[in-house]
Structure formats: C-alpha cells, structure tokens
Amino acid sequence: MSEVLDLFLDLAAVPSPPGEEREVADRVGRYLRDLGLEPAEDAAGPAIGSSAGNLYARLEPTGAGEPLFLCAHLDTVPPADAIEPVVEDGIVRNARATVLGADNKAAVAVMLEAVRRLLAERRRHGGVELVFTPKEEVGLLGAYAFDQSRLVARVGYVYDQAAPIGGVILGAPAGQLLELTFHGRAAHAGMEPEEGRSAIAAAARAIAEMRLGRIDDETTANVGEIAGGVAANIVPEWCRVVAEARSHDEAKLADLVQELQDAVTFAAGVAECEVETRIRRQYRAYRFARGDRAVSLAARALERCGFEPSFSLSGGAADANVFNERGLQCVNLANGMAEIHTPDEHIAVADLEAMVEVTLALVEAAAA
C-alpha cells in the first residue's frame, strides 16, 4: 500500500462534518509533528463554532525560489452513515451508503505526503506553507477566520475540484445567502382556518415565483432549506427558507438577488404575512488569466507530470475564493475525485499518487 493511500484511508475513516473537525485536526497535527514540523492552531474554532481552528505549518526554504502555500479543508459534508473506505480495483469508495470524504481529505493526504517526501528526499525549495481549514463546506468560514498575514508565500493552491487531473480553475463565482422568515397567524386548521395566515403558503408562493437552477452560463440559484409549522391541524405561523444565488458576474448576482427579494415581498403581501429577510455575502468571485504566475506554474507542473492542462471556470466556491479576495494568487486544481457529496463519491489510488507528484512538481517549478 502506498504512503498516500494509507494516510488517506486513515483520515477518511474519521467523520468530520462542519464544526466537528477536532479528531482529524489532531491526526494532521500529530503527522506534522512526527515530520519534525511545529504546527500551530489559531483561535478560529470557538469564533466560527468549530471544535478546531485553522492549522498552519511552515517548511523553511532550503534554497532559492518562490515560496508556495497549500491549503485543504478538514471538514466534509455531513455523512449519513458510517465511513468505511475500501479499495476495489484501484478505486477508493465507501462501503456504506454515504460520502467518502475525498472532498477534501484526498487533498489533505496528498499535501502531507508531498511534504514528507520533500523532507525525506531533502529536495530544494523556496519554502512551503500548509493551511488546513475547518468549516469550508458551510461558507469557507475557517479560511475567512485565518490571518493571511502569517503567509510568506503570495502564490498558493487548493485541490478542491471534482474533475480529472489537469483541470485548472481560472475563476469561481461570487455567492450570496438569503435567509427568509415568513410570519403569519396561527389558527385551528379545522375550525377557524379563515382566521389564519399560512406562512408556509406564503413561502411556497415565493419559491414558485423564483427563477431557480441554472439561470445562464454564469449564474445559478437554489432553495436548499425550508422548515415551518407546528402540527397538521394548525395554520402555520412561521416558515423559514434558506436560498442562495451565485454568479461570476457581480452585477448579475445583484440583479438576481433583487429579483428573489421581489418574489418574496410579493408572496408575503398576497398571503397577508410579514417576512424578515437577511442577506449576506458568502464569497467574492475571482478570475485568472492563463499568463498569471499561479496559473503558469500549475500548467508547467502538470505538463512535467504528463498531464495536459485544461482551463475552465467553476460553479462552486473554495477556500481559493478567500485567498484571492485578500490579494493573494490561489488556484484551484482538479485532483481526480468524483461524484462528491454523494454516496457514490470515489477517487482512484493512481490519482492520489499522481497528485503527490504534481505537488512536488509545483514546488520544483516555483524553485526554478
């Protein structure tokens, strides 16, 4: 069994839904200390509602060259069952009907193994920094809480794109979250329904009025949560809806959010309900050119490892959004994981091993 596979199987077997990253953070910290590094954990955990903060470690440069930072997140989407990673025909899957956690523990394992190789093989480099974040899956919260001034490197990478190795993400969307609470009037549903004002009916009308799904090539919208009411025989007095909108174009995003708000206001008025609307920005969009330093280094490293670089935009956000918003160059690279966030999530052993080589090639390219 390869080192990176063994490490990935160990990490993947530890449940770490957002906010419950403590055990996997401890394992990562022990691994780094066993390599002779001194990982530091910040105080972000309590501030963002997690059992663990951001982990940071640094390899001092052993030669000339540009320093790089590598970032991966410790949390996964919540598993619905136990996690029992198994290897079948060179593919790692979960034996149980829930997520594997390759998103993003495949990246964690790859980065740790690459650092082990750098140290064991005494490779020359211009400095490597590692950041492992909690609560990425629920709004990039760990990355936003991380003090980026700790980083010496101005160029970095995350491996958080479910696509074949070679994929280089040139841009990701901005996102806004809408939390909507409809307030109606309770009444007995059998005896005095006309006295009630159904908050659920108001929410349903609002959702029916919304444009959802893929709006255009750059823009999407989704209603992901709805909850309300107390009992079947009571006209529901409240209903809460959580929706999101994303776009690579900030102006389109603003227009879409206003459109969603208009649908909510109209529906509440028709149903004679009131509505509280809370809107917050989740992350900003970014866009790279192929000639930008971080992109050209990635392309060079991929080519050295026998992969043809391909360039695309992503519909999803990652910790890269945060670092780019703060003035660094951080590129998201595809790492071979597939069908993430589903019970069919999997990754090939060969892709785990190949991404270790890509990481080493990135460091070598930066040192050159």
C-alpha positions in Angstrom: 0.0 0.0 0.0 1.4 3.4 -0.9 2.1 6.0 1.8 -0.5 8.5 0.5 -3.2 5.8 0.2 -2.6 4.6 3.7 -2.8 8.2 5.0 -6.0 8.9 3.1 -7.7 5.8 4.3 -6.9 6.7 7.9 -8.1 10.3 7.5 -11.3 9.4 5.5 -12.4 7.0 8.2 -12.7 9.8 10.7 -16.1 11.7 10.5 -15.5 15.4 10.4 -18.7 17.3 9.5 -18.5 21.1 9.7 -17.8 22.1 13.2 -16.6 18.6 14.3 -13.1 18.6 12.9 -11.2 18.0 16.2 -10.1 14.4 15.7 -9.0 14.8 12.1 -7.2 18.1 13.1 -5.4 16.2 15.9 -4.3 13.5 13.4 -3.0 16.0 11.0 -1.2 17.9 13.8 0.5 14.7 15.0 1.6 13.8 11.5 3.2 17.2 11.0 5.0 16.9 14.4 6.3 13.5 13.5 7.8 15.1 10.4 9.6 17.5 12.7 7.4 20.5 12.0 5.7 22.7 14.5 2.1 23.2 13.5 0.2 26.0 15.1 -3.6 26.2 15.6 -5.3 29.5 15.7 -8.3 30.6 17.8 -10.8 30.4 15.0 -12.6 27.4 16.3 -14.8 29.0 19.0 -15.3 32.1 16.9 -16.8 30.0 14.0 -18.5 27.3 16.0 -15.9 24.6 15.4 -14.1 22.2 17.7 -10.9 23.0 15.8 -9.2 26.1 14.5 -7.0 26.6 11.4 -3.8 24.6 11.4 -0.7 26.3 10.0 2.8 24.9 9.4 5.9 26.1 7.5 8.8 24.4 5.9 11.7 26.8 5.8 13.3 27.3 2.4 16.3 25.0 1.6 17.3 27.0 -1.5 16.4 29.9 -3.8 13.0 30.1 -5.3 9.5 31.3 -4.7 7.6 30.1 -1.6 4.2 28.4 -2.1 1.3 27.8 0.2 -1.0 24.8 0.0 -4.5 24.7 1.6 -7.0 22.0 2.1 -10.1 21.8 4.3 -10.6 19.3 7.1 -14.4 19.1 7.1 -16.7 17.1 4.8 -20.4 17.3 4.1 -22.2 15.5 6.9 -22.1 11.7 6.4 -25.5 9.9 6.7 -23.9 6.6 7.8 -20.6 5.2 9.0 -17.5 5.8 6.8 -15.7 2.6 5.8 -13.3 3.4 3.0 -12.4 0.3 0.9 -10.2 -0.1 -2.2 -11.7 -2.0 -5.1 -10.0 -2.4 -8.4 -7.8 0.6 -7.7 -10.7 2.9 -6.6 -11.4 4.1 -3.1 -15.0 4.1 -2.2 -17.1 4.0 1.0 -18.5 0.5 1.8 -21.5 2.3 3.3 -24.2 4.4 1.6 -22.8 7.8 2.4 -20.0 10.2 1.4 -16.4 9.1 1.3 -14.8 12.4 2.2 -12.4 12.6 -0.6 -13.6 16.2 -0.7 -11.3 17.3 0.8 -9.3 14.7 2.7 -7.7 13.5 -0.6 -6.0 16.9 -0.8 -5.1 16.8 2.9 -3.4 13.4 2.4 -1.6 14.4 -0.8 -0.2 17.6 0.7 1.0 15.8 3.8 2.7 13.1 1.8 4.3 15.6 -0.5 5.8 17.4 2.5 7.0 14.1 3.9 8.8 13.4 0.5 10.3 16.9 0.4 11.8 16.4 3.8 12.8 12.7 3.4 14.4 13.3 0.0 15.9 16.6 1.0 14.6 18.4 -2.0 15.5 22.0 -2.6 12.6 24.5 -2.4 11.9 28.2 -1.7 9.6 27.5 1.3 6.3 25.7 1.6 3.4 26.7 3.9 0.4 24.5 4.8 -3.0 25.7 5.9 -5.8 23.3 6.9 -9.2 24.9 7.5 -12.4 23.9 9.3 -16.0 24.6 8.2 -15.2 25.2 4.5 -18.4 23.4 3.4 -20.7 25.9 5.1 -19.3 29.1 3.8 -15.5 29.0 3.8 -15.6 30.0 7.5 -12.2 28.7 8.5 -10.4 30.4 5.7 -12.2 33.7 6.4 -11.1 33.5 10.0 -7.4 32.7 9.1 -4.9 35.5 9.4 -3.4 35.5 6.0 -0.6 37.9 7.1 1.1 34.7 8.5 1.8 33.6 5.0 5.1 34.5 3.4 4.0 33.0 0.1 1.9 35.1 -2.3 1.0 32.1 -4.5 -0.8 29.0 -3.4 -3.1 26.1 -4.4 -6.1 24.2 -3.2 -7.1 20.8 -4.7 -10.9 21.1 -4.4 -12.3 20.5 -7.9 -14.0 17.2 -8.7 -12.6 16.6 -12.2 -9.8 14.7 -13.9 -6.2 15.8 -13.0 -5.1 18.5 -15.4 -8.0 20.8 -14.7 -7.0 24.4 -13.7 -9.8 26.6 -12.5 -9.4 30.1 -13.8 -12.4 31.6 -11.9 -15.2 30.9 -9.4 -18.4 32.7 -8.7 -19.5 35.2 -6.0 -22.3 33.9 -3.8 -24.9 35.4 -1.5 -27.1 33.6 1.0 -30.7 34.6 1.7 -32.4 33.6 5.0 -36.1 34.3 4.8 -38.5 34.0 7.8 -42.2 34.4 7.0 -44.5 35.3 9.8 -48.2 34.6 9.5 -51.0 34.0 12.1 -51.8 30.7 13.8 -55.4 29.3 13.8 -57.1 26.0 14.2 -56.9 24.4 10.7 -60.3 22.6 11.0 -62.4 25.1 13.0 -61.1 28.6 12.0 -58.8 28.3 9.0 -60.0 31.7 7.7 -58.6 33.3 10.8 -55.1 32.0 10.0 -52.4 33.4 7.7 -50.2 30.5 6.4 -46.5 31.3 6.5 -45.9 28.1 4.6 -48.3 29.0 1.8 -46.5 32.4 1.6 -43.1 30.7 1.4 -44.4 28.2 -1.2 -45.8 31.0 -3.4 -42.4 32.9 -3.1 -40.5 29.8 -4.2 -42.8 29.2 -7.1 -42.2 32.7 -8.3 -38.4 32.4 -8.2 -36.2 31.5 -11.1 -34.1 28.6 -9.8 -31.4 26.3 -11.2 -29.2 27.4 -14.0 -30.1 31.0 -14.9 -27.4 31.4 -17.5 -23.8 30.2 -18.2 -22.5 32.3 -15.3 -25.4 32.3 -12.8 -27.4 29.8 -10.6 -29.9 30.0 -7.8 -31.2 27.4 -5.4 -33.6 27.0 -2.4 -31.9 24.5 -0.1 -33.8 24.5 3.1 -37.4 25.0 4.2 -38.9 24.4 7.6 -42.1 25.6 9.4 -45.2 24.9 11.2 -46.0 23.0 14.4 -48.8 20.5 13.6 -51.0 19.5 10.7 -54.1 20.9 12.4 -52.6 24.4 13.0 -52.3 27.1 10.3 -48.5 27.6 10.3 -47.5 30.8 11.9 -43.9 30.7 10.7 -41.7 29.3 7.9 -38.0 29.6 7.3 -36.4 29.4 3.9 -32.7 29.4 3.0 -31.7 30.2 -0.6 -28.5 31.1 -2.4 -27.5 32.8 -5.6 -24.2 32.6 -7.4 -22.7 34.3 -10.4 -19.3 35.0 -12.0 -20.7 38.5 -12.8 -21.3 40.6 -9.6 -23.9 42.8 -11.4 -25.9 39.8 -12.5 -25.7 38.5 -8.9 -27.1 41.8 -7.5 -29.9 41.8 -10.0 -30.8 38.1 -9.3 -30.8 38.7 -5.5 -33.1 41.7 -6.0 -35.4 39.5 -8.2 -35.6 36.9 -5.5 -36.4 39.6 -2.9 -39.2 40.9 -5.1 -40.7 37.4 -5.3 -40.6 37.1 -1.5 -42.2 40.6 -0.9 -44.9 39.9 -3.4 -45.8 36.4 -2.0 -45.8 37.7 1.6 -48.1 40.5 0.6 -50.6 38.2 -1.2 -50.7 35.9 1.8 -51.0 38.8 4.3 -47.9 37.7 6.0 -44.8 39.6 7.1 -41.3 38.5 6.2 -37.8 39.1 7.6 -35.0 38.9 5.1 -31.4 38.5 5.9 -28.9 38.6 3.1 -25.2 38.1 3.5 -22.3 37.8 1.1 -20.6 34.4 1.3 -17.6 35.0 -1.0 -16.4 37.1 -3.9 -15.7 36.0 -7.5 -12.2 35.9 -8.9 -10.8 35.4 -12.4 -7.3 34.5 -13.6 -5.6 34.9 -17.0 -3.6 32.0 -18.3 -0.5 34.0 -18.1 -0.8 34.8 -14.4 2.0 33.4 -12.3 0.0 30.9 -10.3 -1.6 29.5 -13.5 1.6 29.2 -15.4 3.3 27.4 -12.6 0.4 25.0 -12.4 0.5 24.3 -16.1 4.2 23.7 -16.0 3.9 21.3 -13.1 1.1 19.4 -14.7 3.0 19.0 -18.0 6.0 17.7 -16.2 3.9 15.0 -14.7 2.4 14.1 -18.1 -1.0 15.8 -17.8 -2.4 18.2 -20.4 -3.6 21.3 -18.7 -7.2 22.3 -19.3 -8.7 25.6 -18.2 -12.2 26.2 -17.1 -14.5 28.2 -14.7 -16.1 26.5 -11.7 -19.7 26.9 -10.4 -18.5 26.2 -6.9 -16.6 28.2 -4.4 -13.5 27.0 -2.4 -11.0 28.4 0.1 -9.3 29.9 -3.0 -12.0 32.5 -3.2 -11.0 33.8 0.2 -7.2 34.0 -0.5 -7.8 35.7 -3.9 -10.2 38.2 -2.3 -7.4 39.1 0.1 -4.9 39.8 -2.6 -3.0 36.5 -3.0 -3.0 34.3 -6.0 -4.6 31.0 -5.2 -5.5 28.5 -7.9 -7.9 25.5 -7.5 -6.6 22.4 -9.2 -8.7 19.3 -10.1 -7.5 16.2 -8.2 -9.5 13.3 -9.7 -12.2 13.0 -7.0 -15.6 12.2 -8.5 -19.3 12.3 -7.5 -18.5 14.3 -4.4 -21.3 14.9 -1.8 -23.0 11.7 -2.8 -22.9 8.0 -1.7 -21.0 7.3 -5.0 -18.1 9.6 -4.1 -14.8 8.0 -5.1 -11.2 8.6 -6.1 -8.6 6.4 -7.9 -5.5 5.4 -6.0 -3.5 6.4 -9.1 -4.9 9.9 -8.8 -3.9 10.2 -5.2 -0.4 9.2 -6.1 -0.3 11.4 -9.2 -1.3 14.5 -7.2 1.7 13.9 -4.9 3.9 14.1 -8.0 2.1 17.2 -9.2 2.6 18.9 -5.8 6.3 18.1 -5.9 6.4 19.5 -9.4 4.7 22.7 -8.3 7.4 23.2 -5.6 10.1 22.4 -8.1 8.7 24.8 -10.7 8.5 27.6 -8.1 12.1 26.9 -7.0 13.2 27.2 -10.6 
